[in-house]
Amino acid sequence: MGRRLGLPAGLAICGGVALNVLWAGPISGASMNPVRSVGPLLVSGVWTAHWIYWVSPIVGAAPGAFVYDTVRRSEPEKVAA
């Protein structure tokens, strides 16, 4: 079974990026790349909230992988004639 790409995938990715840029950036100065944030933290020595950049991808990936696997298994298999 091939991958399903197209407009819905592009809209989901662009929507996530747009929400981050328009909402999280102005409020907290958040960056989308945790590695990009390490440089300023090394120089300033302030590590108080950096844990969220490392914990949240792991916490989000686990349920995401479960949902993906569940959806993939629920699709009927095609029988070759």
Summary of the structure (lengths in Angstrom):
residues: 81
radius of gyration: 18.3
end to end distance: 15.9
largest distance: 65.2
contacts: 130
relative contact order: 0.07
helix: 70%
strand: 0%
